[in-house]
Amino acid sequence: MLVQTDSRRRVTLPPILGIKPGDALDLEVLEDGRIILIPVEPIPRHQLWAWTTETKEAITASLTDLRPSIEVKSAKQAAAVAKRWAGED
């Protein structure tokens, strides 16, 4: 697909690409000069902790945890459960 830049070096993307006004794109320039545009969903800074590799792996592991769920109704119960599960993988 051939597109041209305007006087401000902007490019208009055709609607068939599904990119809408205001969408965020990651622009990558390869060593050979090619440009890649990758649609992204920006993550607010206060939520970045949830997107680390370690956190995603922990969430995935927790979804396959076979231990039964326990409803904790007091701080004393929470301490007992934490003590019992301490050191488990």
URZIDA-V790764 format. One line per field, one symbol per residue. ss: DSSP state (H for helix, E for strand, - for the rest). psi: psi as a letter, one per 20 degrees, with the letter a starting at -180 (. if undefined). Layout:
ss = ???
psi = ???
This chain:
ss = --------------HHH------EEEEEE-----EEEEEE----HHHHHHH-HHHHHHHHHHH-----------HHHHHHHHHHH----
psi = ppqqqaijkqpppqhiijpqpiqppppporhjiqpppopqoqpqhijhhijqggghhhgghhhjpiqqqpopirhgggggggghipiq.
